[in-house]
């Protein structure tokens, strides 16, 4: 067990061996793809000034009290608006729930794009970039607490569940793009399972950190970094996903 752990730590320090690094060198002169387009837009653009105040008030209450604290009366008081105004702009709690979900996911998108923009045109370690992005996201206690408060209610609503599915598709596409920003469909297909695992690792570690603020999330991500490098070093043996 100790030997295996030391091997992982050495991979984390020394980088990816073999075919992956050669593939990356070839990609340095290849055409770079644009980041995947986000499947949505800023929900605030569709709202009036009053609607934005109501949505902001709902997000504050969600952060302070959780989903159970999102009564229309409480939201109206927090926003300094009437209950009828909440109904007018969102059609009730279901519409407000949809707007909240869109708002939380859009904010997460903005964070991802800011991190992606920072690496454009710069030589980077793709694995370190992916793991660092996931680490920053998972350590954001407030955002994940809000997300996990909303998730069970979103998952029970067919329309919102479909929206969530498209956003998770986008998360996986972003992780593939982070590892391989060049236009290389065959490589991207092989990386899709790793991207799915990376999303699962980020969400799972965030959940453990929420349950136990002393949980060592950094060591866990260091291990994930090493595992990614080990798998990528054996990239040629990863089967392409079936359509």
Helices and strands as residue ranges (DSSP letters): H 2-14, H 19-27, G 43-46, H 49-65, G 67-69, H 72-79, H 83-90, H 93-119, H 126-138, H 141-155, H 158-179, H 185-211, H 217-232, G 235-237
